[in-house]
């Protein structure tokens, strides 16, 4: 039986995937923005690449590419897939 670990989306490395578990209780408008981007609970997200200085990171969400700063990605909790 494998254990499931929750980490922030910003903590994933290139090539890793995770399923969205929760969004931080951040500013309501920011939370709505993340939801509009498709980062809803249960959604599979994978890290495609990261800029040379580590920020921003490019994610694959629902078939499209999404770039987020690592600080923004830290507001999303995922379960490693």
HELIX and SHEET records of a PDB file:
HELIX    1   1 UNK A    9  UNK A   11  5                                   3    
HELIX    2   2 UNK A   28  UNK A   36  1                                   9    
HELIX    3   3 UNK A   70  UNK A   73  1                                   4    
SHEET    1   A 6 UNK A   6  UNK A   8  0                                        
SHEET    2   A 6 UNK A  76  UNK A  80 -1                                        
SHEET    3   A 6 UNK A  17  UNK A  23 -1                                        
SHEET    4   A 6 UNK A  44  UNK A  50 -1                                        
SHEET    5   A 6 UNK A  57  UNK A  61 -1                                        
SHEET    6   A 6 UNK A  64  UNK A  68 -1                                        
END                                                                             
